[in-house]
């Protein structure tokens, strides 16, 4: 039987079966971390688990399966992870998708909003009792938030949908979530930051069809590698120089000012309140 190192840091990560999430999970495992990750696809989940065990066989790596567009499944997998009883040193919210046709989840929510924002919100809030004293919460945002502005009267884009707008709005939500979460963490030594990984050639958006999907596929010829895109994620998870920073937006391993819409405290608070109403989950101030 392989012994588990009880002192190994525990990293919870979503979106770890491909792209920058896979690079980050494997890099962190190679540096001694225990990786707990979520997956939707059984075969990709098992393949990722096998790679992590090959890299660091002494660590108790685990996979939990869920469709993170479903609020019920978000809650279930969060509670499953919490029930393991391990302290969480790093929480990386990275699962994401883009789709060119407005699609509703089983909860009646726009798919990009549910997957790219609410999964971050629900999992982080439900795992709050498991965070270590100096835990780091890291969320994958995007520079595409610069193109976004939330309309709280049409948060699900019923009247104004486009795939790019839905994705950009969800990335704005990631920054606003980080901003409000950092406020709620004041007085603790837990931090919350988010980052732009750059335009990376991954499986992301591979299911999109039509001209939209063709444009994404063409763009990937000019994109950076997943290894390059993962560097800021890894930096925020490990670098000692960011240990005391919270509520920041990073790119290329350096803090960067986000858009005025992403710096709006009132909007961040309102998005938080709307997310609580939709999910029944909260992290009290």
C-alpha positions in Angstrom: 0.0 0.0 0.0 1.3 3.5 -0.9 1.7 5.8 2.0 0.0 9.2 1.9 1.9 12.2 3.1 -0.4 14.0 5.6 1.6 17.2 5.2 1.1 17.4 1.4 -0.9 20.5 0.4 -4.3 19.7 -1.0 -5.5 21.4 -4.2 -9.1 21.3 -5.4 -9.4 22.1 -9.1 -12.2 22.1 -11.7 -11.5 21.8 -15.4 -8.4 19.7 -14.8 -8.9 17.1 -17.5 -7.5 19.2 -20.4 -5.9 22.5 -21.3 -4.4 24.8 -18.7 -6.2 23.0 -15.8 -4.5 19.7 -16.8 -1.1 21.4 -16.9 -1.6 23.1 -13.6 -2.8 19.9 -11.9 0.1 17.9 -13.2 2.6 20.7 -12.3 1.2 21.0 -8.8 1.3 17.2 -8.3 4.9 17.1 -9.4 5.6 19.7 -6.6 4.1 17.5 -4.0 0.4 18.5 -4.0 -2.5 16.2 -3.5 -5.0 16.9 -6.3 -8.8 16.6 -5.9 -10.5 17.4 -9.2 -13.9 17.3 -10.8 -14.7 15.8 -14.2 -17.8 15.2 -16.2 -16.5 12.6 -18.6 -15.6 9.2 -17.0 -12.8 8.3 -19.5 -11.1 11.7 -19.3 -11.4 11.8 -15.6 -9.8 8.4 -15.2 -7.0 9.3 -17.7 -6.3 12.4 -15.7 -6.2 10.5 -12.4 -3.9 7.9 -13.9 -1.5 10.7 -15.0 -1.5 12.3 -11.6 -0.8 8.9 -9.9 2.1 8.3 -12.2 3.5 11.7 -11.4 3.1 11.5 -7.7 2.0 8.0 -6.6 2.5 8.8 -2.9 -0.4 11.4 -3.0 -4.0 10.5 -2.5 -5.3 12.1 -5.7 -9.1 11.8 -6.2 -11.6 12.5 -8.9 -15.3 13.4 -8.4 -17.8 13.4 -11.2 -20.4 16.0 -11.9 -21.9 18.2 -14.5 -21.1 21.6 -13.2 -23.9 23.3 -15.1 -26.3 21.7 -12.7 -26.8 23.4 -9.3 -27.8 20.1 -7.7 -24.6 18.4 -9.0 -22.5 21.4 -8.0 -23.8 21.0 -4.4 -23.4 17.3 -4.4 -19.8 17.3 -5.5 -18.9 20.1 -3.1 -20.3 18.1 -0.2 -18.5 14.9 -1.4 -15.2 16.8 -1.4 -16.0 18.4 2.0 -16.8 15.0 3.4 -13.3 13.7 2.6 -12.2 15.8 5.7 -9.0 17.2 4.2 -8.0 20.8 4.6 -7.9 22.7 1.3 -4.8 24.8 0.7 -5.7 25.9 -2.8 -9.0 26.1 -4.6 -8.8 26.6 -8.4 -12.0 27.4 -10.2 -11.2 26.7 -13.8 -14.1 24.8 -15.4 -15.4 26.8 -18.4 -17.2 26.5 -21.7 -18.4 28.6 -24.6 -21.4 27.9 -26.8 -22.8 29.6 -29.8 -26.5 28.7 -29.2 -28.4 29.8 -26.2 -29.0 26.7 -24.1 -30.7 26.4 -20.8 -29.6 24.1 -18.0 -32.0 21.9 -16.0 -32.4 24.9 -13.6 -33.5 27.2 -16.5 -30.3 29.1 -16.5 -28.1 30.1 -19.4 -25.5 27.5 -19.8 -22.4 29.7 -19.8 -23.5 31.6 -16.8 -24.3 28.5 -14.8 -21.0 26.6 -15.7 -18.5 29.5 -15.8 -19.8 31.5 -12.8 -22.3 29.7 -10.6 -20.1 26.6 -10.3 -17.3 28.8 -9.0 -19.7 30.4 -6.6 -21.3 27.3 -5.3 -18.2 25.1 -4.9 -16.2 27.8 -3.2 -19.0 28.8 -0.7 -19.8 25.2 0.2 -16.2 24.3 0.8 -15.5 27.4 3.0 -15.3 25.3 6.2 -12.5 23.2 4.7 -10.2 26.0 3.7 -6.8 26.1 5.5 -5.9 29.3 7.4 -3.8 30.6 4.5 -5.8 29.0 1.7 -5.7 30.6 -1.8 -8.8 30.7 -4.0 -7.8 31.2 -7.7 -10.4 31.7 -10.5 -9.9 31.7 -14.2 -11.2 34.9 -15.8 -10.4 36.4 -19.2 -9.5 39.7 -20.8 -12.7 39.3 -22.7 -14.5 40.7 -19.7 -13.5 44.1 -21.2 -16.3 43.5 -23.7 -18.9 42.8 -21.0 -21.5 44.6 -19.0 -24.1 42.9 -16.9 -27.8 43.7 -17.3 -29.5 42.4 -14.2 -32.8 42.6 -15.9 -31.5 40.1 -18.5 -28.8 38.2 -16.7 -29.7 35.0 -18.6 -29.5 36.8 -21.9 -33.0 35.9 -23.0 -33.3 39.0 -25.1 -29.7 39.6 -26.3 -27.8 36.3 -26.6 -24.6 35.7 -28.5 -22.0 33.1 -27.6 -19.3 35.6 -27.2 -21.4 38.0 -25.1 -22.4 35.1 -22.8 -18.8 34.0 -22.3 -17.6 37.6 -21.8 -20.3 38.2 -19.2 -19.4 35.1 -17.4 -15.8 36.2 -17.2 -16.8 39.5 -15.9 -18.8 37.6 -13.2 -15.6 35.8 -12.3 -13.8 39.0 -11.5 -16.8 40.5 -9.7 -17.1 37.2 -7.7 -13.4 37.5 -6.7 -13.8 41.1 -5.7 -16.8 40.5 -3.4 -15.3 37.3 -2.0 -12.1 39.2 -1.1 -14.2 41.7 0.8 -15.9 38.9 2.8 -12.5 37.4 3.5 -11.1 40.6 5.2 -9.9 39.8 8.6 -8.7 36.3 7.6 -5.6 35.1 5.9 -7.5 33.4 3.1 -7.0 35.1 -0.3 -9.0 35.2 -3.5 -7.6 36.3 -6.9 -8.4 35.7 -10.5 -6.4 35.9 -13.8 -6.4 36.0 -17.6 -4.6 33.0 -19.1 -4.3 34.5 -22.6 -5.8 32.9 -25.7 -4.7 29.3 -25.4 -5.0 26.4 -27.9 -7.1 23.8 -26.0 -10.2 21.8 -26.4 -12.1 24.9 -25.2 -15.0 25.6 -27.6 -14.4 22.5 -29.7 -18.1 21.7 -29.7 -19.1 25.0 -31.2 -20.4 24.7 -34.8 -21.0 27.1 -37.6 -19.0 30.2 -38.3 -18.5 30.8 -34.6 -16.8 27.4 -34.1 -14.8 27.9 -37.3 -13.5 31.2 -36.1 -12.4 29.6 -32.8 -10.6 26.8 -34.5 -8.8 29.2 -36.8 -7.8 31.4 -33.9 -6.1 28.5 -32.2 -3.4 28.4 -34.8 -2.2 31.7 -33.4 -2.8 30.9 -29.7 -0.3 30.1 -27.0 0.2 26.7 -25.5 -1.6 25.3 -22.5 1.8 25.3 -20.6 2.2 29.0 -21.2 -1.5 29.7 -20.3 -1.2 27.8 -17.0 1.7 29.8 -15.6 -0.3 32.5 -13.9 -2.6 29.9 -12.4 0.4 28.1 -11.0 1.9 31.4 -9.8 -1.2 32.4 -7.9 -1.4 28.9 -6.3 2.2 28.8 -5.1 4.2 32.0 -5.3 5.1 33.4 -1.9 5.1 37.0 -3.1 1.3 36.9 -3.6 0.5 35.3 -0.2 -1.0 38.6 1.1 -2.7 39.8 -2.0 -6.5 39.4 -2.4 -9.2 40.7 -4.7 -6.8 41.2 -7.6 -6.9 40.4 -11.3 -3.7 39.1 -12.9 -2.2 38.5 -16.3 1.3 37.3 -17.1 1.9 36.7 -13.4 1.4 40.4 -12.6 -1.6 42.4 -11.2 -3.5 44.3 -13.8 -6.4 46.7 -13.6 -9.6 45.2 -14.9 -12.4 47.1 -16.7 -14.5 49.8 -14.8 -17.4 47.3 -14.9 -15.2 44.7 -13.1 -14.2 47.3 -10.5 -17.8 48.2 -9.5 -18.3 47.2 -5.9 -22.1 47.7 -6.1 -22.3 45.4 -9.1 -20.2 42.8 -7.4 -22.5 42.9 -4.3 -25.6 42.7 -6.5 -24.2 39.7 -8.5 -23.4 38.0 -5.2 -27.0 38.5 -4.0 -28.4 37.3 -7.3 -26.2 34.2 -7.1 -27.4 33.5 -3.5 -31.1 33.7 -4.7 -30.4 31.3 -7.6 -28.5 28.7 -5.7 -29.5 29.0 -2.0 -25.8 29.1 -1.1 -23.9 31.9 0.6 -20.6 32.9 2.3 -21.9 35.4 4.9 -20.1 38.7 5.2 
